[in-house]
Amino acid sequence: MKKVLIMLLAVICCQQQILAQGVHFMVAPLKEVLSKAKVEKKLVFIDCYTSWCGPCARMTREIFPQKVCGDYFNDIFVSTKFDMEKGEGAELQKTFKCISYPTFVILNADGKEVARLSGASTTAEDFVGRIKAAVDPSCSSDSLKKKYEANKCMQTGLPYAKALYDKGYNIAEILDDIYLHSAEFDRYNSEFLTYFLNCTDFRSSMFDRMMFDKEMWNERLGRENVDRMIFDSYRKTMYLVASGRPNDLSADDVRKAAFLTSLLALPYNNTERYLPSIALYVKTKDWDRLIDVYTRRVLPATDDSYKAILMGILQQYYPQFNDNQKAIVDKALEFHANSLAYGQRTTNDLLQMLKK
């Protein structure tokens, strides 16, 4: 027992030592934080988070406690943090208007916003680098904007777009302008495509214009890689539709995604590729075609992590099928449950659940 207590004390001391090396956060009203910053002639760093934000928790647990962060932040900032849904944080949200979390707001001692970044970092070094760039006058969005307007090209445009993205701005139109003004040899790079697909709605004309050049993207980056990036840009939205979650897509919107997916070089043994078709038939309540996708494509596929998700969607809509449709599903599930070649546990479990 004594050894266990000693070990626990050692762990606690180690954790406290690690925390002491990291960013020191002042727990106080913002007014007091600003007063301290004025006295110490520092900037104010604010971690704007929410209780449900996973990346926010990872920043607190894995990034802020690291020595590389403490060495930089504690000399330059008076740091604090607020839950933007509670207490003073909820009031500050009316001013800061954070649209994603985590958001990091940097103020001067007078309370004027100097810089803003959104999104977590995977390493302490990356995070410190982002903050340094954010407070560097030559890297400010205004400075980068002037450079871009003076010479519109990928080299000046992408840093400008990234700076605005870090501040939480919608940069789709800027990316479209960068694409328009970039030289052919400079246009097709992975970093630009990543930002473009993350920020551009697949239903927009901007997305269509990028697709017109898809052969060039394929040539430069490889078709398999490009197709995967395109699919990932709307995959989550298709899941919202397929699972009946709130969304703003019309049947034609979903039809476009399903058609687009049919043109992508996605492996046939990857059941994710059938998600847009399932979403379309859920949207239109075309249960016959929905069942057809499952019996011909999903059920015969080798079990993977996404197949279980798709089977859950089938289970969700099973009560809305008529007796004949239910009989077709039951027969198909029973056939595949009895076949050793296919995922018998997944299909058999679902069959039993449906029959209850």
N, C-alpha and C positions, 0 to 999 in steps of 0.2 A: 504493500500500500504506500509506504514511504517513497519507494522508487518511482511509483506511478505519479505521485504528487510532484516529485522533483522533475520528472520528465515534462509534466504539464506546465510547471513554472518556467522551464527552459523554453518550451514552445511559445508561451505567452511573451516572455522576454524577447525572444527572437522576432516575433511579430511586431512588438512595440518598437524594436530597433529598426526594422524595415520601414514601418510607418513614419518614424522620425526622420528617415532619410528622404522621404518623398515630399510631395506638395503639402504645405501647411495651409489648411483651410480655416478661415475665421468664421465661427458661427455667431452671427450678429446681424441686426438689421442693416440693410444696404447703406443707410445714412452713416452709421458708425464705421462701416468698411471704407466708405469714401473719405471720411475724416482722417482715418489712419493713413490712407494712401496719400492724402495731401501733406500730412506731417512727414511721412517717410519719402515723399517725392517718387511715388511708384504709380504704376497703372493698376487697374482692378481687373482681375480675371474672375468670371462667373461661369460656373458649371450649371447649365440649365438642364434639369433632368426630370424624369417622372418615375414613379415607383414601379410601373409595369415595363419600363424600357430595359431590355436585356443588354444592349450595347452600353447603356449608361452604367449598369452594374459592373460590367467588365472593365470599364474605364476606372471605376472606383476601386475595384478589387485588384486589377493587374497592371494598370498603367500609372495612375497617380502616385502609388507608393514607391515607385522606382527612383533610385538615386539620381539618374540622369534628368528626370523631371524636377526633382527637388532642387538640384544644383542650378537649374535655369530659372524656374518659376519663383523661388523664394527670394531671389535677389531683385527681381524686376516687378513682381506683382504682389498685391495683397489679394489673396485668393479666397473665394467664398463659393457657396453653392446653394441653390434653391430648388425645391420641388415645385414645378410650375403649375401644379394643380392644387397646392395647399398654401395656406397662410399668406405671407408676403409674396411668395412666388406666384400665386394666382393673380395678385395685383400687378406684379412686374410683367406678367404675360401680356397684359393689356398694352404695355408700352413696347416690349420686345417683339411680340407677335411671332414667337417661334412656331415654325410649321413642321419641324421634325426634331427628333431627339436622338442623341444629345446635341444641344446647341451650346456653343461656347462664345460668350459675349465679352469683349474687352472694352473697358471704359477708361477715360482719363479721370483724374481726381475730381473734376467738376461734374462728372456723371455723363459726359458726352461719349457716345459710342465711337470707338476708334476702329474696331474690326470685329468680325464675326465669322465663325466657322461652324459647320454642321457635320455630324457624322463622327463615329469613333475611329480610332487608329488601332492597328494591330500590334504596333511596337511603340515603346516610349520614345525611341529615336525619331520615328516618323512623326509622332505627335509634336515633339519639340520643334522639329523642322517646319511643320505647318504653322505653328504659332509664331516662330521667328519670321517666316515669310509674311504672315498676316500683319505684323507690326512694323515691318520694314517699309518705309515710305515709297521706295522704288518698286515695291511689289504690291502696293495698294491697288484696288480695283480702278480707281480714277487714273492712276499712273499707267496701268496696263491698258486701259481703254484708250488713252491718248496714243500709246505706241501702236495699238491695233488700227485706229482710225488713220494714223499717218502712213501705215503700210499694212494693208489687209492681206494676211497670209496665215498659214498654219502655225508658223513659229511665233507670231505675235498674238494670234487669235486664241489658241488653246490655253495658254497661261491666263489670259483674260477670262475665258469661259470658266476655267477651274476656280479662279478666285471668286467669281460670282456664285458658282455652285456651292463652294464652301460656306458662303453667306446665306444659303438657302434659297437663292433666286432660281426661277425657271429659265433655263438657258437654251431651250430648244430652238428659238428663233435665231439666237446668236450663233449656235452651232451650224444652222442651215446657211447663215451668211458666210461663216468661215469656209464651209464646204464649197460654196459658190466661188469664193475668191482665192481658193488655194490652187496651186499649180498641180498638174496631173501627177507628176512624180512624187508629190508631197502629200497628196490627199488621202491615200489609203494606208492608214496606220491603226494599229490595234487600240491604242489609247483613245484616239478620237472616236472610233466606232463604239467603244465601251460607253463613253459619255453620251454619244448620240442615241444609242438604243435605250439607255437608262432614262433619258430625258424626253424622248420623242414618242408620242402616242402612235401606235401602229395604224390607227385609223386616219392619220393626218396626211396631207399632201407632201409634207416634208419627208415622211417615211417612204412614201411612194417614189419620190425623186431619188432617194438613196438606193431603193431597190432597182431602179432603172440601170444603175451601175454595178449591179451585183456580180456580174462576171469579172469585173476588175477587182472587186473585193475578194472573190474566190481565188483569183490568180495570185494576189499579193499575200493573203492571209491563210489560204486553204479553205476549200468549200466546207469541209466538215466542221471546222472551227467557226466559220462565219454563220453557218446554218444553226449551230448550237446557240450562238449569241443572239441571233434573231428570235429563235424559239423562246429562249429564256426571258426575252423582253416582254412577252405577253402571256407567258405560262401561268403566272400567279392570277392574272385577270381571268383566264379561262377557268381556273379552279373555282374562283368566286361564282362564276356563272353556273358551272356544273353542279356545285354544291348548294345552289340556291341562296348564296349570300348576297347582300346588297351590292348593286353595280349599276352603271349608267349605260350599258351596252345594249344596242338593239339586236334583233335577229340578224340583220344584214352585217352588223359589225362582227358578230361571232362567225358568220358565214365566211367573211373575209379571212379571219384567222384560220379557220378550218381549211380553206382553199390554199392559203399561203403555206400552211404546214404540209399539205400534200405535195408541195414542190420542193420541200427541204429534204436534204439527204440525212434523215434521222434513221437509226437502225430499226428494222422492223421488229426486232425482239425487245425493243424498249417501249413499254406500254404507255409512257408519257405522250408519245406521238398521237395517241388516239383521244387525248383529253379535249382538244378543240372540237372534234366531231361529236363527242359526248355532250359537250357544252351546248353545241348547236341544237341537238335533238332534245335536250332538257329545256332550252329556251323556247323551242317551238312545240314542246310536248308531243313530239313525234316518237311515241314509245316503240312502235314497230321497228323504226330505224335504229333507235337506241339499243334495243335488244339484239338487232342484227350485228351491230358493232361489237357487242360483247360476245356473242356466240361465234362469230367468224374471226375476230381479231384478239380480243382481250383474253378470253378463257384459254385458247390454245397456246398463248404465249407462256414462256417459262416464267415462273414466279420471280418477281423482283419487288423492291420496296414500294414502287409506285402502283403495282398491280393491286396490292392490298387496299390502297386508297381508292382506286377505281371501283373495286368490289364494294367498298363502303358506300359509294355513290349509287351503285345498283341497288343495294339494300334500302337506301333512303327512298327511292322512287318505286320500289316493288309494290307497296300498297296501292299505288295509283294505276297499276296495270289491270286489264280485264282478265277474266278467267283463262281465256285462250293464251294470252301473253304470259301469264304466270306459269301455265303448263309448259310453254316453250322454255322459259327460264329454268324451271325445275328440272326438266329433262336434260338440258344442256349442262347444268351444274352436276347432276347425278352422273352423267357420262364422264365428265372430266374428273370428278371425285373418285371414280372407280379406275381411272387410268393412272398407272404408275409413272407415265411419261410426263404428266402435268402436275401442277401443285395440288395434290389431293387434300392436304390439310386445310389450305385456304378455302378452296371451293366446297369441301365437305362441311366445314364449319359454317359457311354462309348458307348452304342448303338447309342445314338443320335449324338455323336461326329463322330462315324464311318460312319454314313449315310450322313454326310454333304458333 
